[in-house]
Amino acid sequence: MTTETRIQKLLAADSDTLARVDAVLEGRPETPGPPTDHRLLTLTQTAAALNVSRMTVFRMLRDRRLPYVETRAGRRRIPAAALSALTAINA
């Protein structure tokens, strides 16, 4: 990318982008955005991450305390981002 193209993009940038550029130029750490972890975990992986049994994870799914995605009939996967949000709330 040429310097001219970079300047044109900077002049056309929205306020959020300019704020991020300012943070980088001032040496401030960038504020984290929304979770970007798109992995889908099995019940076993979720149980290991939460340090609970598979049955506890199953109950959490049944009680709708954890969201899940049904990939095939009877196959449930838990989004890793939901697991991160759950542990952040309980921390």
Secondary structure, DSSP 8 states (H G I E B T S, - for coil): --HHHHHHHHHT--HHHHHHHHHHHHT------S-----EE-HHHHHHHHTS-HHHHHHHHHTTSS--EEEETTEEEEEHHHHHHHHHHH-
